[in-house]
Amino acid sequence: MKFLTIAALLVASTEAVRHHHHHHHNSELVATSTLPDVRADTVADTDIAAHEKARSEAAKVKKNPQASLLSSLKTDLEQINKDLSFGVSFSQGKRNDHAKELCTKVSNSIVGYSKKLITKVEGNSNETLTEQNAHNIAAMIFYDVQLEDAMKALGMSADEERTLYVNRLKSLQKLYLFEQKGGENYLG
């Protein structure tokens, strides 16, 4: 009964608003049927089957083979930042040397990843970059920017080989974006 009263009030107020400018003061009561207030207590078998199928498909998603490399680079860059947070000075020589070692390690890892990916892409004319490749490339470029800043702070010389490889990664990234649906608009 409450539902009918609320429905009647809504209809009456709607009519009043609609006819407000005409100064009509009539209200209509619309008969409505009530819907049951309870849902089925059990989940339908079809819903369960659909969820199981979705879980099965999600389990088939290939794990990123570069996940441990990316995690290692992130950890090393965080440690470099901690080492540099004390400043670069003679009194911080031990921390600075540690940061330089990590910079070299990260730089070598970025070059190693880049060489492998570029060789793979160049070795197969039909090779297309995957979403996973694009993610990894973006991470490498992001980490390279952080590495450059740290190396400058430590007074380390630029690594021209790494710069070349990162520029090649940037080109692959643009190629990937161009190949996506609508990507023909990417380059302007």
N, C-alpha and C positions, 0 to 999 in steps of 0.2 A: 504494500500500500504506500509505503514511503516513496518508492520509486515512481509510482503514478503521480503522487503529489509534486515531486520534484520536476517531473516531465511537464506537468500542467503549468507549473510556475515558469519554467523555461519558455514554453510556447507562449504563455501570456506576456512575459517580458519582451520576447522577440517581437510579438505583434505590436506591443505598445511602442517599442522603439521605431518599428517600421511605419506606424501610423501616427507618430507623435506630431508631425507637422500638419496632419489633417485633422487633428483634435478628435479623432474617433476614440471612443472609450469602450470598445467591445473586446472581449477576450474569447478565444475559442478553446475548448478543452478537447484535446485530441486523445483518442483512446489508443493506448499502446499495449503491446503484450510484453510481459516480463520475461527476461531470459533467466535460465537457471543460474544460481549463485555459486554452484560448485563445479569444479572441473573433475575429470576422471582422475582417480588417485594413482593410476599406474601410467608409466611411459609406454607409448605404443611400440610394438616390436619393430615397426618400420623406422622409428626414430632411433632406436638402439642400433639397428643395422647400419643406418646412415652414419652415425657417430663412429662405429667400429671401422667402417670403410675409410672415413676421413683420417682416423688415427693410423690405420694401416698405410695409407698414402703418405702421411707426414713422416712415418718411420722410414720410408724409402728415400727421403731426401738425402742426397749425398752430403756427408760432412765435408767441411772446408779443409782440404789437405794442408792449407797454409795457416790454419788456426793457431798451431803452436808457435810458428814463426812470428805471426803478428802479435801474439801474446808476449813472446820473448822481447820483441822490439819495444813494445809498450812499456814493459817492466824496466828494460835498460834505459829508455828515455826518462822514465820517472826517476830512476836512480841518478841519472846525469843531472836532472833538475835539483834533486836533493843535494848532490855534491856541490853544485854551483850556487845553491842558496846561501852558502857561507861566504861567497865572494871568491874572486880569483886573486890570490895574492901568495906571496912567499910562505906565509904562515899556514896556508891551506894547500901546500904542495902535494901532500898525500891524496887529498880529495880531488885536486885538479888532475893529478896523474891518473887516478881511477876513472875520472870522467873522460879523459882523453882515450883511455883504453876502451871504454864502452862506446865512445864515438866511432872509433875505428871498427869495432865489432859490428855496430849498427850499419855503418857505411858498407862494409863488406857483405852484410846480409841483404841490404837493398840491391846492391850490384848483382849478387848471386841470384836473387829472385828474378830481377829484371832480365838477366841473360837467359835464364831458363825459359821464361815466358816468351821473350822475343824470338828465341830460337824455335820454339814450338809453333808460334804463329807464322814465322817466315818459312818453316819447313813444310807447311801444309797450306797450299793455296786456298783450300776450302775451309780452313780453320776459322771459326767464328768465335768471337769472345763471348763468354757466358756472363750472366749476372754476377756469378761468383768471381770471375776474373775482374770485372769492373769494380766490385767491392774491394778486392785485394789491391788493385791498382790505386784506387782512391786512398786507401789506408797507407800505402807506400809513399805516395806523394805527400800526404799529410805528415807522416813521420819524417820525411826528408826535410820539410820546412823546419820542423823542430830541431832536427839534427844540425842543419845549417846555422841556426841561431846559436846553438850550444858550441859548435866549432868556432864560430866567430868570437864568442865570449872567451873561449879558451885560447884564442890566438892561433888556432890551427889553420893551415893553408887549405884552400878549397880543393876538393877532390874532383878533378875535371872528368875522370871516367864515370863517377857516380852521376855527375851533372848531366853528362851525355845520355846515360841510361834512363835517368828520371825524365829527361825531355822526350825520349822515345816512348816511355810509359804514358806521358801526357798525350802524345800523338795517338797511341792506341786507345786511350780513353776517349779522345775526340772521335775516332773512328767508330768505337762502340756506340757512342751517343748518336752518331750520324746514321748508323745502321738500324736504330730503333724506329718503331712506327712513329711517324711524324718527325723523325730525325733530320729529314732533308731540310727542315726549317731551322735546324740547330745552328748552321754556319751563316745564317742570315740570308 
